[in-house]
Amino acid sequence: MAAVVLDRQSVVPLYFQIQQRLSEQIRSGELKPGELVPSEQEISARLRVSRMTARQALKSLCSRGLAYSQRGKGTFVSRMKLEKNFRQLLSFSEEMKDRGSRPRSKVLAFKRIHPDEEVAEALHLGPAEEVIFLRRVRIADSAPLCIEAANLPARLCPELLERFEPSGSLYRELAEHYGLQVHMADEVAEASVATGAEAKLLRVRRRSPVFRFTRTAYLHTGQPIEFVESTYRGDRCKVVNRLTRHLEIVS
């Protein structure tokens, strides 16, 4: 922070100037993933700003997904963007653990419902069949990354509502207690913007860029087991794929 110079005559708020300098240090690698960001007290003392200004700068940094806070420990630099790889079929918990992050979930809904036409068609359900509906905010290192709404045929996982802790790993529960192992999935990604409600849950501004993923997962028999709609923060997620070109040799 010693190298940070604030323009106190600028119309740009001091907290935003501090947040921008910290963002630059994170992107340049000067502050590395997992490293402790200067504290509120440190920023206030070194830059001669109020504690409220320092607090606002750190809060803004966290809201952009560049850092996350842990009560009693401080604010830490977040890891790089989550790479959504279409060549791998992983649950959110598996993805986060693979990249060294700590996954958590905030449960918004967990209930048995009659599905809409799109869900019923994707899961090959009859007119009277119900689904288990689980909607969660998925969190990594204290930062919300996505809103995920999963639908599962109720007949395939009876008593799921009673036995499953909805903040845990759904794929693990299906495999261990029902013998249902997800084998493959069709997934579609679309670019969009966050609604007001989504923005509040993801801690971003309304109409911020997001990715919308729609996934239908299948058992090895080809039977659909899950239909999921997810909304990922655009500032924390990127889609990665490997393309190959097969050339024909023309003589």
Secondary structure, 3 states (H helix, E strand, C coil): CCCCCCCCCCCCCHHHHHHHHHHHHHHHCCCCCCCECCCHHHHHHHHCCCHHHHHHHHHHHHHCCCEEEECCCEEEECCCCEEEECCCCCCHHHHHHHCCCCEEEEEEEEEEECCCHHHHHHCCCCCCCCEEEEEEEEEECCEEEEEEEEEEEHHHCCCHHHHCCCCCCHHHHHHHHHCCCCCEEEEEEEEEECCHHHHHHHCCCCCCEEEEEEEEEECCCCCEEEEEEEEEECCCEEEECCCCCCCCCCC
